[in-house]
Amino acid sequence: MSISIKKMNILAIGAHPDDIEIGCGATLAKYAKNGHNIYLFIATDGSEGGNDKIRRSEQEESKRIIGAKEIFWGEYKDTEIKINKSAITKIEGIINKIKPDLIFINFYNDTHQDHRHIAAITTSATRYIRNVLFYETPTTQDFQPNVFVDIGEKFLKIKENILKAHASQIDKTNIKNLSIIEVARSSAHFRGIQARVPYAEAFQSLRLFINI
């Protein structure tokens, strides 16, 4: 007897172009490959880290590789995301539109203010959402994951291709002479060891609903 699997709507939220990709790109690609609907919300165009038109174009290419259906842009200025009612209402509007079963978001303890602020905004906006997971980036601090996704070599390669779509950002890491591709592979291997698989992406749950 075949078992029908419910197709989920999944929303990934990032402060900047490429945040989502480094944090949960392989997981999103794996979900998309299995037929789930992926949506992206990018709060800023990342213009402090490069040309805004280039970064938007790179994000569109990344969307294609992930297999996401749509990108929503927050239109905030890079480094100037504010925690207020307007910002919370904007995220709520996206949630009401796509009705996500699962949301991914930047972790709240981070050296970049935009990451901290978008996490706080989303925590308020998702107060009625059952499944919310925080992802890590290279600027995340004190991250203690309790959820892991086995991405294997296949989806690690896809993640690397997703990150290569953000060509203007590959060498812009907080570690000299270390590309974001190398950071992603190292992180996937380390989190994989924790999860007892070769490669994994790791998450910390705000809420995780298990239906028995």
N, C-alpha and C positions, 0 to 999 in steps of 0.2 A: 504494500500500500504506500503510495507516495504521500509525502507530507508537504503541505503548502506553507511556504515561509512568507510572512508578511513583509512587503517591501516598505522600508522605512524612509522617512524624510530626515535628512541629517544636515545640520547647520554648523559650519565651522566659522568662527569669528576671530579676526586678527586685527591688531592695531595697525600693521603695515603690510604691504605686499611682501611676501615670502615668510612671514611669521607662521602662518598656517602650514606651509610646506615643510618647514624644518620641524615643526611640532607634531604634525599628524598627517603629513602628505601620503605616506605609504598606507596608513590605515584608511584614509579617504579613498585612495585608489582601489584598495581591496574591497571596500564596501561598494564602490561604483561598479567594479568588475562583477560583483554578485547581484547587480540589478537594483541597488538602492539609489535613491535620489539625493544627490549632493548639492548643497547650496553654500556659497561663500559670502561673508560680509567682511569687507575691508574698510576699516574706519578712516584711514588716511591714504593719500597717494604716495607717501614716502618721499616727498620732494626734498626733505632735508638730507636724504641719503642719495640723491640723484635727480635726473630729469623726470618730471612728473609724467610726461607723455610716454617716455620710454618705460617707466615702471608700470604704467597701466597696460601698455602693450605686452610687457613680460607677464603680467598677471593673467591676461587673456590666454596667452600660450600655455601657461601653467594650468589654467582651468581646463583647457582642451586635453592635456595629458592626463590629468586626474580623472577626467570624465564627468566633471561637475556640470550642472544644468544652467546655473546663473550666478553672476556676481552682483552683489549689492554694494554700492560705494557709500560710505558714510559722509564723505565730503568734508571731513575735519582737516584742519591744518596739522601737518606733522609736528609733533612735540607739544601740541596745544589741545589735546583732548581734555575736556572738563567733565567732572562728575556732577551732573545736574539732572533735573526732571526732563529736560528736552532730550538729552542723550538716552536716558532710560526709555522714554516714550518711543524714540526712533528704533531701538532694538525690539521693543514690544511690538511695534508695527510689523517688523520682519517676521517675528515669531507668529503673530496672528495670521500673516499671509501664507506662510508655508507649513505651519503647524508641525514643527520638528519633533521627532521621537527621541532625538539625541542631539546634544550641543557640545561642541568643543570650543575651548576658550583659553587665551593666555593665562598662565599662572599668576596669582596675585602678588607674590613676593618676587620682585624683579628690580634690577637697577635702572631700567628705563621707565620713566613716568607714564608713558602712553600704555605700556603693558599693564602696569598697576591699575591705571584708571579704567581701561576697557574691561578689566577683570571685575572691578567694583561695580561698574555700570551693568555688566551682564549678570552679575550675581543678583542684583535687584530685579532686573528685567525677567530673569528665569525663575522667579520664586514659585511658579506653578508648574515648572517643567520637571519631570521625574528623573531624567538622566542628563547630568551635566558633568563633563570631565575637563579638568585643566590639563594643558600640555606644557611642555618645557621648551625654552629656547636657550641659546648660549648665554643670555644675560639673566636667566632664572637663578634664584637663590633658594637654598633649603628645601629642595623638592624631594618629597618622600612618596614615590609612586606606590599605588596599591592595585592598579589595573595595568595589564600588559596585553599587547597585541602581537602575535607572532607574524612577522612580515616576511621572513625568509629572504633568500638571496634575490628571488624574483622581484618582490615589491621593494626591496632596498634599491635595486637597479632602477626601478621606476621612480622611486623617490629622488635618486640622483639626477635623473633626467628632468624631473619637475624642478629641482633646484637649479639645474643648468638653464632652464627657461628664464630664470632671473639672472641673465648674464652679467648685468651691470653690478651685481651684488656678490658674486662668487668669492671674490677675494676681500670683501669688506667684513671681516670678523674681528672679534676682540682679542684675537691671538695672532701675533705677527707671523707672516709666512705660512699660515694655515688656512686653507680654503674652506668654504662652507660644506663642500663635498666631503672633505676629510673629517670635519667635525661631525657630520651626519653619520658617516660610517662608524666612527669611533663610538658615538653615542649609541647607535643601534647595536653594536657588539656588546657594549657594557650593559645596556638594559636587557639584552638577550641573555647574558650570563645570569643576571638576577632572575630572569623568568625561566631559566633552564632550557633555552633554545638558542640557536646561533645568532639571530637578529630579532630585535623587538622595538616597538615604540611603547613608551610608558606614560601613564596618566595618573593623576590624583583626582579622586572623585569628590565633587561637592555633594552629589546624590547619585546613587546607582540603584535602580529598581530591578529586582529579580523576581520574575513572575513564576511561581511554582504551581 
